[in-house]
């Protein structure tokens, strides 16, 4: 009896996963975003995200052009 319950639960999960992975995205619209170049001439990494949890995006930048000019 446990095996039948297990297979039934696996089947339900498979159906739900298929719905969320294949059916739902087919009917959803495009995600809108805006591409903004922060510093086109800088060498390093730029990341945007809510670092401090205040609900606003923060920018983290690491420049590594020269060791004496390292900015974090």
PQR file with spaces between the fields and no chain letter, atoms N, CA, C, O and H, PARSE charges and radii, in Angstrom:
ATOM       1  N    UNK     1       0.812   -1.194    0.000 -0.4000 1.5000
ATOM       2  CA   UNK     1       0.000    0.000    0.000 -0.0000 2.0000
ATOM       3  C    UNK     1       0.863    1.269    0.000  0.5500 1.7000
ATOM       4  O    UNK     1       0.521    2.260   -0.644 -0.5500 1.4000
ATOM       5  N    UNK     2       1.993    1.224    0.734 -0.4000 1.5000
ATOM       6  CA   UNK     2       2.888    2.385    0.762 -0.0000 2.0000
ATOM       7  C    UNK     2       3.463    2.675   -0.612  0.5500 1.7000
ATOM       8  O    UNK     2       3.628    3.834   -0.990 -0.5500 1.4000
ATOM       9  H    UNK     2       2.271    0.418    1.257  0.4000 1.0000
ATOM      10  N    UNK     3       3.767    1.628   -1.354 -0.4000 1.5000
ATOM      11  CA   UNK     3       4.332    1.813   -2.693 -0.0000 2.0000
ATOM      12  C    UNK     3       3.342    2.503   -3.611  0.5500 1.7000
ATOM      13  O    UNK     3       3.734    3.332   -4.432 -0.5500 1.4000
ATOM      14  H    UNK     3       3.633    0.686   -1.046  0.4000 1.0000
ATOM      15  N    UNK     4       2.074    2.176   -3.486 -0.4000 1.5000
ATOM      16  CA   UNK     4       1.052    2.806   -4.326 -0.0000 2.0000
ATOM      17  C    UNK     4       0.912    4.276   -3.955  0.5500 1.7000
ATOM      18  O    UNK     4       0.800    5.122   -4.842 -0.5500 1.4000
ATOM      19  H    UNK     4       1.756    1.503   -2.819  0.4000 1.0000
ATOM      20  N    UNK     5       0.916    4.599   -2.661 -0.4000 1.5000
ATOM      21  CA   UNK     5       0.852    6.006   -2.236 -0.0000 2.0000
ATOM      22  C    UNK     5       2.068    6.777   -2.719  0.5500 1.7000
ATOM      23  O    UNK     5       1.951    7.913   -3.181 -0.5500 1.4000
ATOM      24  H    UNK     5       1.007    3.912   -1.940  0.4000 1.0000
ATOM      25  N    UNK     6       3.226    6.162   -2.612 -0.4000 1.5000
ATOM      26  CA   UNK     6       4.464    6.805   -3.056 -0.0000 2.0000
ATOM      27  C    UNK     6       4.395    7.115   -4.545  0.5500 1.7000
ATOM      28  O    UNK     6       4.726    8.224   -4.966 -0.5500 1.4000
ATOM      29  H    UNK     6       3.322    5.240   -2.238  0.4000 1.0000
ATOM      30  N    UNK     7       3.967    6.140   -5.343 -0.4000 1.5000
ATOM      31  CA   UNK     7       3.881    6.357   -6.793 -0.0000 2.0000
ATOM      32  C    UNK     7       2.837    7.405   -7.133  0.5500 1.7000
ATOM      33  O    UNK     7       3.021    8.180   -8.072 -0.5500 1.4000
ATOM      34  H    UNK     7       3.699    5.240   -5.001  0.4000 1.0000
ATOM      35  N    UNK     8       1.746    7.440   -6.385 -0.4000 1.5000
ATOM      36  CA   UNK     8       0.719    8.458   -6.615 -0.0000 2.0000
ATOM      37  C    UNK     8       1.269    9.844   -6.307  0.5500 1.7000
ATOM      38  O    UNK     8       1.019   10.789   -7.056 -0.5500 1.4000
ATOM      39  H    UNK     8       1.596    6.811   -5.622  0.4000 1.0000
ATOM      40  N    UNK     9       2.018    9.974   -5.210 -0.4000 1.5000
ATOM      41  CA   UNK     9       2.613   11.267   -4.869 -0.0000 2.0000
ATOM      42  C    UNK     9       3.651   11.687   -5.903  0.5500 1.7000
ATOM      43  O    UNK     9       3.728   12.863   -6.259 -0.5500 1.4000
ATOM      44  H    UNK     9       2.220    9.206   -4.602  0.4000 1.0000
ATOM      45  N    UNK    10       4.438   10.750   -6.382 -0.4000 1.5000
ATOM      46  CA   UNK    10       5.432   11.058   -7.415 -0.0000 2.0000
ATOM      47  C    UNK    10       4.741   11.515   -8.683  0.5500 1.7000
ATOM      48  O    UNK    10       5.211   12.437   -9.351 -0.5500 1.4000
ATOM      49  H    UNK    10       4.376    9.795   -6.093  0.4000 1.0000
ATOM      50  N    UNK    11       3.640   10.885   -9.017 -0.4000 1.5000
ATOM      51  CA   UNK    11       2.884   11.262  -10.214 -0.0000 2.0000
ATOM      52  C    UNK    11       2.331   12.682  -10.073  0.5500 1.7000
ATOM      53  O    UNK    11       2.399   13.476  -11.012 -0.5500 1.4000
ATOM      54  H    UNK    11       3.259   10.137   -8.474  0.4000 1.0000
ATOM      55  N    UNK    12       1.783   12.999   -8.893 -0.4000 1.5000
ATOM      56  CA   UNK    12       1.257   14.354   -8.656 -0.0000 2.0000
ATOM      57  C    UNK    12       2.358   15.400   -8.768  0.5500 1.7000
ATOM      58  O    UNK    12       2.176   16.444   -9.393 -0.5500 1.4000
ATOM      59  H    UNK    12       1.729   12.355   -8.130  0.4000 1.0000
ATOM      60  N    UNK    13       3.484   15.114   -8.164 -0.4000 1.5000
ATOM      61  CA   UNK    13       4.601   16.053   -8.230 -0.0000 2.0000
ATOM      62  C    UNK    13       5.089   16.223   -9.662  0.5500 1.7000
ATOM      63  O    UNK    13       5.423   17.334  -10.075 -0.5500 1.4000
ATOM      64  H    UNK    13       3.632   14.265   -7.656  0.4000 1.0000
ATOM      65  N    UNK    14       5.133   15.150  -10.410 -0.4000 1.5000
ATOM      66  CA   UNK    14       5.569   15.219  -11.815 -0.0000 2.0000
ATOM      67  C    UNK    14       4.615   16.066  -12.647  0.5500 1.7000
ATOM      68  O    UNK    14       5.048   16.858  -13.484 -0.5500 1.4000
ATOM      69  H    UNK    14       4.862   14.248  -10.074  0.4000 1.0000
ATOM      70  N    UNK    15       3.322   15.898  -12.417 -0.4000 1.5000
ATOM      71  CA   UNK    15       2.332   16.685  -13.157 -0.0000 2.0000
ATOM      72  C    UNK    15       2.462   18.161  -12.805  0.5500 1.7000
ATOM      73  O    UNK    15       2.438   19.012  -13.694 -0.5500 1.4000
ATOM      74  H    UNK    15       2.970   15.255  -11.737  0.4000 1.0000
ATOM      75  N    UNK    16       2.600   18.477  -11.513 -0.4000 1.5000
ATOM      76  CA   UNK    16       2.761   19.881  -11.100 -0.0000 2.0000
ATOM      77  C    UNK    16       4.051   20.482  -11.637  0.5500 1.7000
ATOM      78  O    UNK    16       4.061   21.628  -12.089 -0.5500 1.4000
ATOM      79  H    UNK    16       2.620   17.785  -10.790  0.4000 1.0000
ATOM      80  N    UNK    17       5.132   19.725  -11.593 -0.4000 1.5000
ATOM      81  CA   UNK    17       6.406   20.225  -12.115 -0.0000 2.0000
ATOM      82  C    UNK    17       6.305   20.482  -13.611  0.5500 1.7000
ATOM      83  O    UNK    17       6.817   21.487  -14.103 -0.5500 1.4000
ATOM      84  H    UNK    17       5.124   18.795  -11.226  0.4000 1.0000
ATOM      85  N    UNK    18       5.653   19.588  -14.333 -0.4000 1.5000
ATOM      86  CA   UNK    18       5.476   19.783  -15.777 -0.0000 2.0000
ATOM      87  C    UNK    18       4.659   21.033  -16.048  0.5500 1.7000
ATOM      88  O    UNK    18       4.962   21.790  -16.970 -0.5500 1.4000
ATOM      89  H    UNK    18       5.237   18.771  -13.932  0.4000 1.0000
ATOM      90  N    UNK    19       3.619   21.252  -15.243 -0.4000 1.5000
ATOM      91  CA   UNK    19       2.787   22.434  -15.424 -0.0000 2.0000
ATOM      92  C    UNK    19       3.595   23.706  -15.236  0.5500 1.7000
ATOM      93  O    UNK    19       3.525   24.618  -16.060 -0.5500 1.4000
ATOM      94  H    UNK    19       3.373   20.637  -14.494  0.4000 1.0000
ATOM      95  N    UNK    20       4.368   23.769  -14.143 -0.4000 1.5000
ATOM      96  CA   UNK    20       5.139   24.980  -13.864 -0.0000 2.0000
ATOM      97  C    UNK    20       6.301   25.173  -14.834  0.5500 1.7000
ATOM      98  O    UNK    20       6.692   26.310  -15.100 -0.5500 1.4000
ATOM      99  H    UNK    20       4.424   23.028  -13.474  0.4000 1.0000
ATOM     100  N    UNK    21       6.854   24.103  -15.361 -0.4000 1.5000
ATOM     101  CA   UNK    21       8.016   24.217  -16.248 -0.0000 2.0000
ATOM     102  C    UNK    21       7.651   24.416  -17.713  0.5500 1.7000
ATOM     103  O    UNK    21       8.396   25.057  -18.455 -0.5500 1.4000
ATOM     104  H    UNK    21       6.536   23.179  -15.145  0.4000 1.0000
ATOM     105  N    UNK    22       6.501   23.870  -18.141 -0.4000 1.5000
ATOM     106  CA   UNK    22       6.190   23.897  -19.573 -0.0000 2.0000
ATOM     107  C    UNK    22       4.903   24.651  -19.915  0.5500 1.7000
ATOM     108  O    UNK    22       4.887   25.428  -20.869 -0.5500 1.4000
ATOM     109  H    UNK    22       5.895   23.350  -17.538  0.4000 1.0000
ATOM     110  N    UNK    23       3.856   24.443  -19.174 -0.4000 1.5000
ATOM     111  CA   UNK    23       2.567   25.040  -19.521 -0.0000 2.0000
ATOM     112  C    UNK    23       2.510   26.502  -19.105  0.5500 1.7000
ATOM     113  O    UNK    23       2.168   27.361  -19.917 -0.5500 1.4000
ATOM     114  H    UNK    23       3.870   23.812  -18.398  0.4000 1.0000
ATOM     115  N    UNK    24       2.835   26.794  -17.865 -0.4000 1.5000
ATOM     116  CA   UNK    24       2.747   28.160  -17.362 -0.0000 2.0000
ATOM     117  C    UNK    24       3.621   29.144  -18.144  0.5500 1.7000
ATOM     118  O    UNK    24       3.131   30.218  -18.494 -0.5500 1.4000
ATOM     119  H    UNK    24       3.113   26.096  -17.205  0.4000 1.0000
ATOM     120  N    UNK    25       4.893   28.833  -18.436 -0.4000 1.5000
ATOM     121  CA   UNK    25       5.703   29.783  -19.221 -0.0000 2.0000
ATOM     122  C    UNK    25       5.169   30.034  -20.623  0.5500 1.7000
ATOM     123  O    UNK    25       5.411   31.103  -21.185 -0.5500 1.4000
ATOM     124  H    UNK    25       5.290   27.961  -18.152  0.4000 1.0000
ATOM     125  N    UNK    26       4.454   29.085  -21.198 -0.4000 1.5000
ATOM     126  CA   UNK    26       3.916   29.278  -22.546 -0.0000 2.0000
ATOM     127  C    UNK    26       2.856   30.374  -22.573  0.5500 1.7000
ATOM     128  O    UNK    26       2.664   31.012  -23.608 -0.5500 1.4000
ATOM     129  H    UNK    26       4.258   28.218  -20.742  0.4000 1.0000
ATOM     130  N    UNK    27       2.167   30.606  -21.463 -0.4000 1.5000
ATOM     131  CA   UNK    27       1.109   31.607  -21.410 -0.0000 2.0000
ATOM     132  C    UNK    27       1.524   32.900  -20.716  0.5500 1.7000
ATOM     133  O    UNK    27       0.763   33.866  -20.700 -0.5500 1.4000
ATOM     134  H    UNK    27       2.323   30.088  -20.622  0.4000 1.0000
ATOM     135  N    UNK    28       2.709   32.925  -20.149 -0.4000 1.5000
ATOM     136  CA   UNK    28       3.152   34.148  -19.477 -0.0000 2.0000
ATOM     137  C    UNK    28       3.794   35.088  -20.495  0.5500 1.7000
ATOM     138  O    UNK    28       4.264   34.657  -21.548 -0.5500 1.4000
ATOM     139  H    UNK    28       3.328   32.139  -20.162  0.4000 1.0000
ATOM     140  N    UNK    29       3.807   36.354  -20.169 -0.4000 1.5000
ATOM     141  CA   UNK    29       4.378   37.354  -21.070 -0.0000 2.0000
ATOM     142  C    UNK    29       5.876   37.481  -20.893  0.5500 1.7000
ATOM     143  O    UNK    29       6.469   36.841  -20.025 -0.5500 1.4000
ATOM     144  H    UNK    29       3.426   36.705  -19.314  0.4000 1.0000
ATOM     145  N    UNK    30       6.472   38.300  -21.712 -0.4000 1.5000
ATOM     146  CA   UNK    30       7.899   38.561  -21.626 -0.0000 2.0000
ATOM     147  C    UNK    30       8.206   39.324  -20.339  0.5500 1.7000
ATOM     148  O    UNK    30       7.415   40.158  -19.898 -0.5500 1.4000
ATOM     149  H    UNK    30       5.990   38.820  -22.418  0.4000 1.0000
ATOM     150  N    UNK    31       9.345   39.033  -19.753 -0.4000 1.5000
ATOM     151  CA   UNK    31       9.787   39.776  -18.578 -0.0000 2.0000
ATOM     152  C    UNK    31      10.484   41.034  -19.074  0.5500 1.7000
ATOM     153  O    UNK    31      11.428   40.962  -19.860 -0.5500 1.4000
ATOM     154  H    UNK    31       9.987   38.356  -20.111  0.4000 1.0000
ATOM     155  N    UNK    32      10.016   42.178  -18.614 -0.4000 1.5000
ATOM     156  CA   UNK    32      10.578   43.455  -19.033 -0.0000 2.0000
ATOM     157  C    UNK    32      11.761   43.814  -18.144  0.5500 1.7000
ATOM     158  O    UNK    32      11.674   43.697  -16.921 -0.5500 1.4000
ATOM     159  H    UNK    32       9.249   42.236  -17.976  0.4000 1.0000
ATOM     160  N    UNK    33      12.850   44.242  -18.734 -0.4000 1.5000
ATOM     161  CA   UNK    33      13.985   44.728  -17.972 -0.0000 2.0000
ATOM     162  C    UNK    33      14.680   45.810  -18.760  0.5500 1.7000
ATOM     163  O    UNK    33      14.491   45.932  -19.970 -0.5500 1.4000
ATOM     164  H    UNK    33      12.922   44.336  -19.726  0.4000 1.0000
ATOM     165  N    UNK    34      15.478   46.588  -18.075 -0.4000 1.5000
ATOM     166  CA   UNK    34      16.209   47.679  -18.703 -0.0000 2.0000
ATOM     167  C    UNK    34      17.692   47.423  -18.526  0.5500 1.7000
ATOM     168  O    UNK    34      18.161   47.250  -17.401 -0.5500 1.4000
ATOM     169  H    UNK    34      15.631   46.488  -17.092  0.4000 1.0000
ATOM     170  N    UNK    35      18.433   47.396  -19.614 -0.4000 1.5000
ATOM     171  CA   UNK    35      19.882   47.184  -19.578 -0.0000 2.0000
ATOM     172  C    UNK    35      20.552   48.545  -19.425  0.5500 1.7000
ATOM     173  O    UNK    35      20.375   49.430  -20.262 -0.5500 1.4000
ATOM     174  H    UNK    35      18.052   47.536  -20.528  0.4000 1.0000
ATOM     175  N    UNK    36      21.315   48.704  -18.361 -0.4000 1.5000
ATOM     176  CA   UNK    36      22.000   49.957  -18.095 -0.0000 2.0000
ATOM     177  C    UNK    36      23.481   49.666  -17.910  0.5500 1.7000
ATOM     178  O    UNK    36      23.856   48.835  -17.083 -0.5500 1.4000
ATOM     179  H    UNK    36      21.458   47.985  -17.681  0.4000 1.0000
ATOM     180  N    UNK    37      24.323   50.348  -18.681 -0.4000 1.5000
ATOM     181  CA   UNK    37      25.768   50.216  -18.548 -0.0000 2.0000
ATOM     182  C    UNK    37      26.219   51.178  -17.463  0.5500 1.7000
ATOM     183  O    UNK    37      26.029   52.389  -17.581 -0.5500 1.4000
ATOM     184  H    UNK    37      24.018   51.023  -19.353  0.4000 1.0000
ATOM     185  N    UNK    38      26.816   50.641  -16.408 -0.4000 1.5000
ATOM     186  CA   UNK    38      27.240   51.471  -15.287 -0.0000 2.0000
ATOM     187  C    UNK    38      28.544   52.187  -15.612  0.5500 1.7000
ATOM     188  O    UNK    38      28.650   53.398  -15.423 -0.5500 1.4000
ATOM     189  H    UNK    38      26.971   49.658  -16.313  0.4000 1.0000
ATOM     190  N    UNK    39      29.528   51.454  -16.096 -0.4000 1.5000
ATOM     191  CA   UNK    39      30.834   52.031  -16.416 -0.0000 2.0000
ATOM     192  C    UNK    39      31.449   51.208  -17.533  0.5500 1.7000
ATOM     193  O    UNK    39      32.038   50.157  -17.282 -0.5500 1.4000
ATOM     194  H    UNK    39      29.442   50.469  -16.250  0.4000 1.0000
ATOM     195  N    UNK    40      31.315   51.680  -18.766 -0.4000 1.5000
ATOM     196  CA   UNK    40      31.742   50.878  -19.925 -0.0000 2.0000
ATOM     197  C    UNK    40      33.257   50.732  -20.033  0.5500 1.7000
ATOM     198  O    UNK    40      33.723   49.801  -20.690 -0.5500 1.4000
ATOM     199  H    UNK    40      30.836   52.534  -18.970  0.4000 1.0000
ATOM     200  N    UNK    41      34.033   51.600  -19.427 -0.4000 1.5000
ATOM     201  CA   UNK    41      35.486   51.544  -19.551 -0.0000 2.0000
ATOM     202  C    UNK    41      36.185   50.865  -18.374  0.5500 1.7000
ATOM     203  O    UNK    41      37.406   50.711  -18.391 -0.5500 1.4000
ATOM     204  H    UNK    41      33.655   52.356  -18.894  0.4000 1.0000
ATOM     205  N    UNK    42      35.444   50.467  -17.372 -0.4000 1.5000
ATOM     206  CA   UNK    42      36.054   49.891  -16.177 -0.0000 2.0000
ATOM     207  C    UNK    42      36.356   48.406  -16.371  0.5500 1.7000
ATOM     208  O    UNK    42      35.664   47.701  -17.106 -0.5500 1.4000
ATOM     209  H    UNK    42      34.452   50.592  -17.358  0.4000 1.0000
ATOM     210  N    UNK    43      37.393   47.961  -15.699 -0.4000 1.5000
ATOM     211  CA   UNK    43      37.751   46.553  -15.686 -0.0000 2.0000
ATOM     212  C    UNK    43      37.365   46.014  -14.320  0.5500 1.7000
ATOM     213  O    UNK    43      37.703   46.614  -13.299 -0.5500 1.4000
ATOM     214  H    UNK    43      37.955   48.534  -15.102  0.4000 1.0000
ATOM     215  N    UNK    44      36.670   44.903  -14.289 -0.4000 1.5000
ATOM     216  CA   UNK    44      36.253   44.327  -13.012 -0.0000 2.0000
ATOM     217  C    UNK    44      34.857   43.772  -13.114  0.5500 1.7000
ATOM     218  O    UNK    44      34.400   43.395  -14.193 -0.5500 1.4000
ATOM     219  H    UNK    44      36.395   44.416  -15.118  0.4000 1.0000
ATOM     220  N    UNK    45      34.185   43.723  -11.989 -0.4000 1.5000
ATOM     221  CA   UNK    45      32.851   43.142  -11.930 -0.0000 2.0000
ATOM     222  C    UNK    45      31.862   44.136  -11.339  0.5500 1.7000
ATOM     223  O    UNK    45      32.208   44.939  -10.473 -0.5500 1.4000
ATOM     224  H    UNK    45      34.556   44.029  -11.113  0.4000 1.0000
ATOM     225  N    UNK    46      30.631   44.068  -11.821 -0.4000 1.5000
ATOM     226  CA   UNK    46      29.534   44.868  -11.290 -0.0000 2.0000
ATOM     227  C    UNK    46      28.380   43.918  -11.040  0.5500 1.7000
ATOM     228  O    UNK    46      28.047   43.100  -11.898 -0.5500 1.4000
ATOM     229  H    UNK    46      30.350   43.415  -12.525  0.4000 1.0000
ATOM     230  N    UNK    47      27.778   44.020   -9.889 -0.4000 1.5000
ATOM     231  CA   UNK    47      26.608   43.215   -9.554 -0.0000 2.0000
ATOM     232  C    UNK    47      25.563   44.123   -8.932  0.5500 1.7000
ATOM     233  O    UNK    47      25.888   45.045   -8.185 -0.5500 1.4000
ATOM     234  H    UNK    47      28.048   44.685   -9.192  0.4000 1.0000
ATOM     235  N    UNK    48      24.313   43.853   -9.247 -0.4000 1.5000
ATOM     236  CA   UNK    48      23.207   44.629   -8.700 -0.0000 2.0000
ATOM     237  C    UNK    48      22.276   43.672   -7.971  0.5500 1.7000
ATOM     238  O    UNK    48      21.914   42.621   -8.500 -0.5500 1.4000
ATOM     239  H    UNK    48      24.050   43.103   -9.854  0.4000 1.0000
ATOM     240  N    UNK    49      21.894   44.038   -6.764 -0.4000 1.5000
ATOM     241  CA   UNK    49      20.976   43.220   -5.984 -0.0000 2.0000
ATOM     242  C    UNK    49      20.703   43.883   -4.651  0.5500 1.7000
ATOM     243  O    UNK    49      21.357   44.860   -4.286 -0.5500 1.4000
ATOM     244  H    UNK    49      22.188   44.891   -6.334  0.4000 1.0000
ATOM     245  N    UNK    50      19.742   43.353   -3.930 -0.4000 1.5000
ATOM     246  CA   UNK    50      19.383   43.899   -2.630 -0.0000 2.0000
ATOM     247  C    UNK    50      20.304   43.285   -1.579  0.5500 1.7000
ATOM     248  O    UNK    50      19.997   42.232   -1.020 -0.5500 1.4000
ATOM     249  H    UNK    50      19.211   42.559   -4.226  0.4000 1.0000
ATOM     250  N    UNK    51      21.423   43.937   -1.311 -0.4000 1.5000
ATOM     251  CA   UNK    51      22.442   43.404   -0.404 -0.0000 2.0000
ATOM     252  C    UNK    51      22.019   43.546    1.054  0.5500 1.7000
ATOM     253  O    UNK    51      22.170   42.607    1.835 -0.5500 1.4000
ATOM     254  H    UNK    51      21.672   44.792   -1.764  0.4000 1.0000
ATOM     255  N    UNK    52      21.496   44.701    1.426 -0.4000 1.5000
ATOM     256  CA   UNK    52      21.196   44.949    2.839 -0.0000 2.0000
ATOM     257  C    UNK    52      19.750   44.653    3.228  0.5500 1.7000
ATOM     258  O    UNK    52      19.375   44.874    4.380 -0.5500 1.4000
ATOM     259  H    UNK    52      21.374   45.464    0.792  0.4000 1.0000
ATOM     260  N    UNK    53      18.936   44.163    2.308 -0.4000 1.5000
ATOM     261  CA   UNK    53      17.572   43.755    2.631 -0.0000 2.0000
ATOM     262  C    UNK    53      16.588   44.882    2.838  0.5500 1.7000
ATOM     263  O    UNK    53      15.553   44.684    3.475 -0.5500 1.4000
ATOM     264  H    UNK    53      19.241   43.983    1.373  0.4000 1.0000
ATOM     265  N    UNK    54      16.888   46.087    2.304 -0.4000 1.5000
ATOM     266  CA   UNK    54      15.979   47.211    2.493 -0.0000 2.0000
ATOM     267  C    UNK    54      14.927   47.324    1.391  0.5500 1.7000
ATOM     268  O    UNK    54      14.091   48.226    1.426 -0.5500 1.4000
ATOM     269  H    UNK    54      17.728   46.248    1.786  0.4000 1.0000
ATOM     270  N    UNK    55      14.963   46.414    0.409 -0.4000 1.5000
ATOM     271  CA   UNK    55      13.987   46.443   -0.677 -0.0000 2.0000
ATOM     272  C    UNK    55      14.439   47.234   -1.887  0.5500 1.7000
ATOM     273  O    UNK    55      13.720   47.292   -2.885 -0.5500 1.4000
ATOM     274  H    UNK    55      15.642   45.681    0.380  0.4000 1.0000
ATOM     275  N    UNK    56      15.605   47.842   -1.826 -0.4000 1.5000
ATOM     276  CA   UNK    56      16.138   48.613   -2.944 -0.0000 2.0000
ATOM     277  C    UNK    56      17.403   47.935   -3.455  0.5500 1.7000
ATOM     278  O    UNK    56      18.161   47.352   -2.680 -0.5500 1.4000
ATOM     279  H    UNK    56      16.189   47.796   -1.016  0.4000 1.0000
ATOM     280  N    UNK    57      17.626   48.016   -4.772 -0.4000 1.5000
ATOM     281  CA   UNK    57      18.831   47.417   -5.345 -0.0000 2.0000
ATOM     282  C    UNK    57      20.069   48.203   -4.947  0.5500 1.7000
ATOM     283  O    UNK    57      20.054   49.433   -4.893 -0.5500 1.4000
ATOM     284  H    UNK    57      17.010   48.490   -5.402  0.4000 1.0000
ATOM     285  N    UNK    58      21.142   47.469   -4.668 -0.4000 1.5000
ATOM     286  CA   UNK    58      22.442   48.047   -4.362 -0.0000 2.0000
ATOM     287  C    UNK    58      23.405   47.626   -5.461  0.5500 1.7000
ATOM     288  O    UNK    58      23.203   46.591   -6.097 -0.5500 1.4000
ATOM     289  H    UNK    58      21.154   46.470   -4.711  0.4000 1.0000
ATOM     290  N    UNK    59      24.441   48.408   -5.692 -0.4000 1.5000
ATOM     291  CA   UNK    59      25.449   48.093   -6.705 -0.0000 2.0000
ATOM     292  C    UNK    59      26.758   47.768   -6.001  0.5500 1.7000
ATOM     293  O    UNK    59      27.263   48.561   -5.206 -0.5500 1.4000
ATOM     294  H    UNK    59      24.605   49.249   -5.176  0.4000 1.0000
ATOM     295  N    UNK    60      27.295   46.605   -6.299 -0.4000 1.5000
ATOM     296  CA   UNK    60      28.609   46.224   -5.780 -0.0000 2.0000
ATOM     297  C    UNK    60      29.566   46.224   -6.963  0.5500 1.7000
ATOM     298  O    UNK    60      29.307   45.569   -7.973 -0.5500 1.4000
ATOM     299  H    UNK    60      26.885   45.961   -6.944  0.4000 1.0000
ATOM     300  N    UNK    61      30.672   46.957   -6.845 -0.4000 1.5000
ATOM     301  CA   UNK    61      31.634   47.070   -7.929 -0.0000 2.0000
ATOM     302  C    UNK    61      33.031   46.737   -7.429  0.5500 1.7000
ATOM     303  O    UNK    61      33.445   47.189   -6.361 -0.5500 1.4000
ATOM     304  H    UNK    61      30.882   47.490   -6.025  0.4000 1.0000
ATOM     305  N    UNK    62      33.749   45.946   -8.208 -0.4000 1.5000
ATOM     306  CA   UNK    62      35.140   45.619   -7.905 -0.0000 2.0000
ATOM     307  C    UNK    62      35.957   45.966   -9.141  0.5500 1.7000
ATOM     308  O    UNK    62      35.784   45.367  -10.203 -0.5500 1.4000
ATOM     309  H    UNK    62      33.412   45.578   -9.075  0.4000 1.0000
ATOM     310  N    UNK    63      36.838   46.929   -8.992 -0.4000 1.5000
ATOM     311  CA   UNK    63      37.721   47.333  -10.089 -0.0000 2.0000
ATOM     312  C    UNK    63      39.107   46.772   -9.825  0.5500 1.7000
ATOM     313  O    UNK    63      39.632   46.905   -8.719 -0.5500 1.4000
ATOM     314  H    UNK    63      36.978   47.415   -8.129  0.4000 1.0000
ATOM     315  N    UNK    64      39.701   46.150  -10.827 -0.4000 1.5000
ATOM     316  CA   UNK    64      41.018   45.540  -10.639 -0.0000 2.0000
ATOM     317  C    UNK    64      41.982   45.922  -11.761  0.5500 1.7000
ATOM     318  O    UNK    64      42.796   45.101  -12.184 -0.5500 1.4000
ATOM     319  H    UNK    64      39.275   46.042  -11.725  0.4000 1.0000
ATOM     320  N    UNK    65      41.896   47.150  -12.240 -0.4000 1.5000
ATOM     321  CA   UNK    65      42.795   47.564  -13.313 -0.0000 2.0000
ATOM     322  C    UNK    65      44.242   47.560  -12.839  0.5500 1.7000
ATOM     323  O    UNK    65      45.114   47.032  -13.528 -0.5500 1.4000
ATOM     324  H    UNK    65      41.234   47.816  -11.896  0.4000 1.0000
ATOM     325  N    UNK    66      44.510   48.138  -11.680 -0.4000 1.5000
ATOM     326  CA   UNK    66      45.837   48.156  -11.081 -0.0000 2.0000
ATOM     327  C    UNK    66      45.680   47.847   -9.599  0.5500 1.7000
ATOM     328  O    UNK    66      44.705   48.284   -8.987 -0.5500 1.4000
ATOM     329  H    UNK    66      43.802   48.568  -11.120  0.4000 1.0000
ATOM     330  N    UNK    67      46.607   47.110   -9.009 -0.4000 1.5000
ATOM     331  CA   UNK    67      46.470   46.773   -7.578 -0.0000 2.0000
ATOM     332  C    UNK    67      46.366   47.996   -6.669  0.5500 1.7000
ATOM     333  O    UNK    67      45.673   47.949   -5.652 -0.5500 1.4000
ATOM     334  H    UNK    67      47.398   46.755   -9.506  0.4000 1.0000
ATOM     335  N    UNK    68      47.045   49.087   -7.020 -0.4000 1.5000
ATOM     336  CA   UNK    68      46.974   50.270   -6.168 -0.0000 2.0000
ATOM     337  C    UNK    68      45.658   51.026   -6.327  0.5500 1.7000
ATOM     338  O    UNK    68      45.365   51.924   -5.538 -0.5500 1.4000
ATOM     339  H    UNK    68      47.608   49.124   -7.845  0.4000 1.0000
ATOM     340  N    UNK    69      44.861   50.672   -7.338 -0.4000 1.5000
ATOM     341  CA   UNK    69      43.570   51.326   -7.557 -0.0000 2.0000
ATOM     342  C    UNK    69      42.397   50.409   -7.230  0.5500 1.7000
ATOM     343  O    UNK    69      41.296   50.621   -7.738 -0.5500 1.4000
ATOM     344  H    UNK    69      45.099   49.942   -7.978  0.4000 1.0000
ATOM     345  N    UNK    70      42.604   49.417   -6.410 -0.4000 1.5000
ATOM     346  CA   UNK    70      41.552   48.464   -6.072 -0.0000 2.0000
ATOM     347  C    UNK    70      40.453   49.163   -5.281  0.5500 1.7000
ATOM     348  O    UNK    70      40.701   49.749   -4.228 -0.5500 1.4000
ATOM     349  H    UNK    70      43.499   49.244   -5.997  0.4000 1.0000
ATOM     350  N    UNK    71      39.246   49.089   -5.804 -0.4000 1.5000
ATOM     351  CA   UNK    71      38.095   49.699   -5.148 -0.0000 2.0000
ATOM     352  C    UNK    71      37.056   48.599   -4.959  0.5500 1.7000
ATOM     353  O    UNK    71      36.689   47.910   -5.911 -0.5500 1.4000
ATOM     354  H    UNK    71      39.045   48.612   -6.660  0.4000 1.0000
ATOM     355  N    UNK    72      36.590   48.443   -3.731 -0.4000 1.5000
ATOM     356  CA   UNK    72      35.547   47.427   -3.459 -0.0000 2.0000
ATOM     357  C    UNK    72      34.344   48.131   -2.866  0.5500 1.7000
ATOM     358  O    UNK    72      33.343   47.485   -2.555 -0.5500 1.4000
ATOM     359  H    UNK    72      36.888   49.003   -2.959  0.4000 1.0000
